[in-house]
């Protein structure tokens, strides 16, 4: 990473994660995913 492209404390990061979920487990997965997203959104940093 060069100085010009260095991240700053205000920089954002895009994280892409791939999951394989059984169709009958999808609703429960999405519910937990949204719960964790709210938790992370409300934390500083």
PyMOL commands that set and color helices and strands:
alter all, ss='L'
color gray80, all
select helices_A, chain A and resi 3-5+23-41
alter helices_A, ss='H'
color red, helices_A
deselect
rebuild
show_as cartoon
